[in-house]
Amino acid sequence: MQDIKALLDKEVSSRNSNCELSYDKPDPLLVASRYKDEYTILLCALFAYGNAKLIVKFLDSLDFSLLDESEEKIDKELEGFYYRFQNSEDVKKIFKTFRQMKQEDSLNNIFLKGYKKENSVLEGLDSVINKIHSVANYKSKGFTFLVSKPFKRDKQGNIKEIGTAPYKRWNMFLRWMVRNDELDLGLWREIDKKDLILPLDTHTFKVSQKLGLLKRKTYDLKSAIEITYKLKKFDMNDPIKYDFALYRIGQEKRI
């Protein structure tokens, strides 16, 4: 495992540069990093699925200042906007929902209400996801896919890990907001980066298996937590610093 740690440490060091974020190496953080508004950054994360170039192209087309405009203007300006599973109504609804939430409270405060129970980022995310659905009061397949469903729980009320999606886009958002280096934004200061969970996608899933960081064959939340636990052996206080390196290694098919 020391060889793997040395490999990943080298990758982290070489990739910890804003040169990694460009139109030649598209990543949704390229767009998100232009903003300080947490609701705008979350929109960038939630739409970050599919082909990286198409994600960036779509995010570039959005006018995030609409979050501070009237619902009528949102409806007018976003008419005809769609992205993969989200139709125009879905896109307009998420903007109107975030507009209302932004007027009422900060995302950070909503997240902390859940997180502070047990220093659990999953409880924090569940708090935010439930709040979005409550404010939106709207259902469609595209909207539910975009926002995700609240976490499944067992009879004791604990969040289920097995059979639950990795919530990759949400954990990626937390990485952006909590970690602070040349890539990540570090705008949220009350969450400990040691509590973060790997934003598991198909690239990091396959690379982690090949590197021996993951023995499980199921792409779910438990796998994301298992890899995170292994990465804590490399850096107990900042295990998710390895995420971007793992992602790029997989994306570039270097392993």
C-alpha positions, -999 to +999 in steps of 0.1 A: +000+000+000+030+023+005+036+022-033+000+032-039+003+060-014+035+073-031+018+072-065-013+091-052+007+116-032+027+124-064-005+128-084-021+150-058+010+173-057+013+176-095-025+182-100-030+207-072-030+235-097-057+256-114-040+245-147-060+213-142-092+233-148-094+244-184-115+238-215-089+213-226-094+194-194-131+202-187-145+198-152-176+214-136-153+230-110-140+251-139-173+270-139-181+266-101-148+282-092-158+315-107-185+320-081-187+325-043-224+319-040-231+285-025-264+280-043-247+287-077-220+262-068-245+236-058-262+240-092-229+233-109-225+202-089-260+188-094-258+192-132-224+175-132-233+142-147-226+129-182-198+140-206-175+166-189-174+188-220-212+189-223-215+196-186-193+226-189-210+238-220-244+236-203-232+254-171-217+281-193-251+287-209-268+293-176-273+328-161-269+322-124-278+358-115-314+347-121-312+333-085-317+369-074-344+378-099-382+373-099-398+340-107-414+356-137-379+364-151-367+329-143-396+314-163-389+338-192-351+334-194-350+297-189-378+288-213-364+261-236-334+253-214-329+216-208-302+191-199-304+154-204-329+141-179-341+176-169-367+194-191-373+231-191-398+229-162-373+210-141-345+236-148-369+265-140-381+248-108-346+242-094-338+279-100-370+291-083-365+267-054-330+279-048-341+315-052-366+310-024-342+291-002-315+317-007-339+344+006-347+323+037-314+308+049-279+298+038-271+263+026-244+261+052-269+266+080-293+240+066-264+215+062-250+222+097-284+213+113-279+177+102-241+176+103-238+187+139-258+158+153-229+133+149-204+152+127-221+132+098-219+147+064-246+123+053-270+137+079-261+172+067-268+163+031-301+146+040-311+179+058-304+199+026-321+174+002-352+172+024-353+210+025-351+213-013-380+188-018-401+206+008-396+240-007-400+228-043-432+208-036-427+194-071-422+160-085-408+147-118-383+121-127-359+147-140-361+169-108-358+139-085-327+126-104-312+161-102-317+166-065-316+130-054-340+113-030-336+116+008-314+088+022-330+054+029-330+045+066-332+013+086-356+006+114-333+024+139-333+055+118-297+050+106-288+059+070-285+027+049-251+022+031-257-010+012-279-005-018-278+033-015-264+053-044-230+069-037-245+105-039-214+114-060-225+149-070-234+158-034-201+146-020-182+164-048-200+196-038-189+191-002-153+185-014-154+218-032-169+237-003-149+222+026-114+216+013-092+245+004-063+243-020-055+254-056-086+234-068-112+233-040-129+265-028-129+261+010-159+284+015-174+264+044-153+266+075-173+247+102-171+212+086-140+191+092-125+177+060-117+144+077-155+138+078-159+140+040-167+109+018-152+102-015-174+114-045-175+080-061-180+079-098-173+053-125-137+064-129-128+064-092-147+032-087-127+013-113-094+028-104-099+021-067-106-015-075-075-018-096-053-002-069-067-025-043-085+003-024-118-014-029-127-051-028-165-047-032-180-050-067-211-030-060-213+007-069-230+021-039-225+043-008-209+015+012-181+013-015-176+051-013-172+048+025-149+018+022-126+036-001-126+067+021-116+045+051-087+031+031-076+067+021-077+077+057-047+054+062-028+076+038-040+109+053-063+107+084-071+144+084-077+149+046-086+116+029-105+132+000-075+152-012-069+120-033-103+123-051-093+145-080-061+125-087-081+092-087-106+108-110-081+121-135-061+088-135-093+070-145-104+097-169-071+096-187-071+058-186-036+057-171-044+025-151 
